[in-house]
Amino acid sequence: MQLEFFIACLIVSLGVVTVGMLYLRHATRKVILELCHTDAAAEFWLRSTDILAYSGALILVLMFGEFSEGGWVEAIRVTLLLTLLGMFFAVLFVAKNVWKAVAVAAPAREK
């Protein structure tokens, strides 16, 4: 394992997740606040989403990342693939659960 590959891949992973979470932050906050009705509850779920995205991406990179062979390009490619896969599943999980809550709340609002 090359230390430079390892550190660079972790930095790339954290940067990609940070950009994704910043992109989703405003819209996610509005939806969750509407569902939770309190700022404290919305903040909890936003932070939980952040932890899920960061930890999911980092776990995949740490478990399956290649840091010893193939050079920089291969290491960054694998890191990006694993990071985006982790973010995809985190966003999928949150979106699925928000969708369920919206689907349940929609008929109640129509009455």
Residue pairs with C-beta under 8 A, 6 or more apart in sequence:
1 67
1 68
2 67
2 68
5 67
5 68
5 72
5 75
6 65
6 67
8 72
8 75
8 76
9 61
9 65
9 67
9 75
9 76
9 78
9 79
10 58
10 61
12 76
12 79
12 80
12 83
13 57
13 58
13 61
13 79
13 82
13 83
14 54
14 58
16 57
16 80
16 83
16 84
16 87
17 53
17 54
17 57
17 83
17 86
17 87
20 53
20 87
20 91
21 49
21 50
21 53
21 54
24 91
25 46
28 46
28 49
28 94
29 42
29 46
31 98
31 102
32 41
32 42
32 45
32 46
32 98
33 39
33 42
35 98
35 101
35 102
35 105
36 42
36 45
49 90
49 94
52 90
52 93
52 94
53 86
53 87
53 90
53 91
56 86
56 87
56 89
56 90
57 82
57 83
57 84
57 85
57 86
57 87
57 90
58 86
59 86
60 82
60 83
60 85
60 86
61 79
61 82
61 83
61 86
64 78
64 82
65 75
65 78
65 79
65 82
66 74
66 75
66 78
67 75
